[in-house]
Amino acid sequence: MSSQAETGSLVSSRLPARELGRAGAGAPPHGYTRTAVALHWIVAIAVLGMIGLGLWMIDLPKDAGPFRAEMYNLHKSIGMTLGLIIFARVAWRFAHPAPPLPGTMPRWQVLASHFTHYALYACIVIQPVTGFLGSLCSPYPVKYFGYTLAFGSWDFPAAKEFLSIVHLANASVLSILILVHIGAVLHHLLVARDGVFQRMWIAARD
């Protein structure tokens, strides 16, 4: 009996990760690290808040006085902070690969998942970078929670216009990807019930 168990264990250890995932299709997938989970939810909540703040503040009339400038400076300050957190998340992701998806997932869903995640990562990196560079190219000083940065105000109108367009367009693409991502999350949670949501909800290790 023990010989058969050892043989089975040896064979399993030699299977590629993809085959192991399909062999254990009925088992819940491994979770992300606690650090990855924390970074995911911090970035997710902050990004949603920043999109909401951005959409609201662009409609503020220019005659709103200092309040409009304060809201823009708040948006920029949170954006710079969030940018650093996003870079930390991307670095952690490269150092800690994502756990394999369930073997029961159709191939097209696996490809769609990979595409959506890579696109989301690209968008959340592009957003703070274009926002920061756009602020540098404006004629106004860049403030970080009230502190004026020494290297701000390059006053480059053409670059400012281009970066503003990219920033706004990227925010639109990011919003669409977030909706797609939420739809996929709800599918895994309520329809497939394959444990994909739970692995990002509670981390198994660090």
C-alpha positions in Angstrom: 0.0 0.0 0.0 2.8 2.4 1.0 4.7 1.6 -2.2 1.7 2.5 -4.3 1.3 5.8 -2.4 5.0 6.6 -2.9 4.8 5.8 -6.6 1.7 8.1 -7.0 3.5 10.9 -5.1 6.5 10.5 -7.3 4.5 10.6 -10.5 2.6 13.7 -9.2 5.8 15.5 -8.4 6.9 15.1 -11.9 3.8 16.5 -13.5 3.9 20.0 -14.9 2.1 22.7 -13.0 -0.7 22.8 -15.6 -1.3 19.1 -15.5 -1.3 19.2 -11.7 -3.9 21.9 -11.8 -6.1 19.8 -14.1 -5.5 16.7 -12.1 -6.7 18.5 -8.9 -9.6 20.3 -10.7 -11.9 19.6 -7.8 -9.7 21.1 -5.2 -9.8 24.8 -4.4 -6.9 26.8 -5.9 -4.1 28.0 -3.7 -4.4 31.6 -2.3 -2.3 34.6 -2.9 0.1 35.8 -0.2 -1.2 38.1 2.5 0.9 40.9 1.1 -0.5 40.4 -2.3 -4.1 40.4 -0.9 -3.4 43.6 1.1 -1.9 45.4 -1.9 -4.7 44.3 -4.2 -7.5 45.7 -1.9 -5.7 48.9 -1.1 -5.1 49.6 -4.8 -8.6 48.5 -5.8 -10.4 50.7 -3.3 -8.0 53.7 -3.9 -8.3 53.4 -7.7 -12.1 53.4 -7.5 -12.0 56.4 -5.2 -9.6 58.2 -7.5 -11.8 57.6 -10.6 -14.8 58.9 -8.7 -12.9 62.0 -7.5 -11.5 62.6 -11.0 -14.8 62.4 -12.7 -16.4 64.7 -10.1 -13.6 67.4 -10.0 -13.3 67.9 -13.8 -16.9 69.3 -13.7 -16.1 71.8 -11.1 -16.4 75.4 -12.5 -13.2 77.3 -12.8 -14.8 80.1 -10.8 -15.1 77.8 -7.8 -12.2 79.6 -6.3 -9.5 77.9 -4.2 -11.7 74.8 -3.6 -11.2 73.6 -7.2 -7.4 73.9 -6.9 -7.5 72.1 -3.5 -9.4 69.2 -5.0 -7.0 69.0 -7.9 -4.0 69.1 -5.5 -5.7 66.4 -3.4 -6.2 64.2 -6.5 -2.5 64.7 -7.4 -1.3 64.0 -3.9 -3.3 60.8 -3.5 -2.3 59.8 -7.1 1.5 60.1 -6.3 1.0 58.0 -3.1 -1.0 55.4 -4.9 1.6 55.3 -7.7 4.2 54.2 -5.3 1.9 51.6 -3.9 1.1 50.4 -7.4 4.8 50.0 -8.2 5.3 48.0 -5.0 2.4 45.8 -6.0 3.8 45.2 -9.5 7.2 44.4 -8.0 5.6 41.9 -5.5 3.7 40.3 -8.4 6.9 39.7 -10.4 8.6 38.2 -7.4 5.5 36.1 -6.4 3.7 34.5 -9.4 0.0 34.1 -9.3 -1.4 30.7 -8.2 -2.6 28.5 -11.1 -6.3 28.8 -12.2 -8.6 25.8 -11.7 -8.2 23.1 -14.3 -12.0 23.2 -14.8 -11.9 26.7 -16.4 -12.4 26.7 -20.2 -9.4 27.7 -22.2 -11.0 31.0 -23.4 -11.7 32.0 -19.9 -8.1 31.4 -18.9 -6.8 33.5 -21.9 -9.4 36.2 -21.1 -8.3 36.2 -17.4 -4.6 36.7 -18.4 -5.4 39.4 -20.9 -7.6 41.3 -18.4 -5.1 41.2 -15.6 -2.2 42.3 -17.8 -4.3 45.1 -19.2 -5.3 46.2 -15.7 -1.7 46.2 -14.6 -0.7 48.3 -17.6 -3.6 50.8 -17.0 -2.9 51.3 -13.2 0.8 52.0 -14.0 0.0 54.3 -16.9 -2.5 56.3 -14.9 -0.3 57.7 -12.1 2.7 58.2 -14.5 0.7 60.3 -17.0 -0.9 62.2 -14.2 2.4 63.0 -12.6 4.1 63.9 -15.8 1.1 66.0 -16.9 1.3 67.9 -13.6 5.0 68.6 -14.1 4.3 70.0 -17.6 1.7 72.4 -16.3 2.5 76.1 -15.4 1.4 75.4 -11.8 3.7 74.1 -9.0 3.1 70.5 -8.0 2.1 70.1 -4.4 2.1 67.0 -2.3 -0.4 67.4 0.5 0.4 71.1 0.7 4.2 70.7 0.2 5.5 72.3 -3.0 7.8 70.0 -4.9 11.0 71.7 -6.0 11.1 70.1 -9.5 7.6 71.0 -10.6 6.2 73.5 -13.1 8.0 72.8 -16.4 5.3 74.7 -18.4 5.3 72.5 -21.5 1.7 73.1 -23.0 2.0 70.5 -25.8 3.1 67.7 -23.6 0.6 68.7 -20.9 -2.3 68.5 -23.5 -1.1 65.1 -24.8 -0.6 63.6 -21.3 -4.0 64.9 -20.2 -5.7 63.2 -23.2 -3.8 59.9 -22.5 -4.7 60.2 -18.8 -8.4 60.6 -19.5 -8.5 57.9 -22.2 -6.7 55.5 -19.9 -9.1 56.2 -17.1 -12.0 55.2 -19.5 -10.3 52.0 -20.5 -9.4 51.2 -16.9 -13.1 51.7 -15.9 -14.2 49.3 -18.5 -11.6 46.7 -17.5 -12.7 47.1 -13.8 -16.3 46.3 -14.8 -15.2 43.3 -16.8 -13.1 42.1 -13.8 -16.0 42.6 -11.3 -18.2 40.6 -13.7 -15.7 37.8 -13.8 -15.4 37.9 -10.0 -19.1 37.6 -9.6 -19.2 34.7 -12.0 -16.5 32.8 -10.1 -18.2 33.6 -6.7 -21.8 32.9 -7.6 -21.9 30.7 -10.7 -18.7 28.6 -11.0 -18.0 28.6 -7.3 -14.5 27.3 -8.0 -12.7 29.1 -5.2 -11.0 31.7 -7.4 -12.6 34.6 -5.5 -11.6 33.1 -2.1 -7.9 32.9 -3.0 -7.7 36.7 -3.2 -10.0 37.2 -0.2 -8.0 35.2 2.4 -4.3 34.5 1.9 -2.9 31.1 2.7 0.7 32.0 3.2 3.2 34.8 3.0 
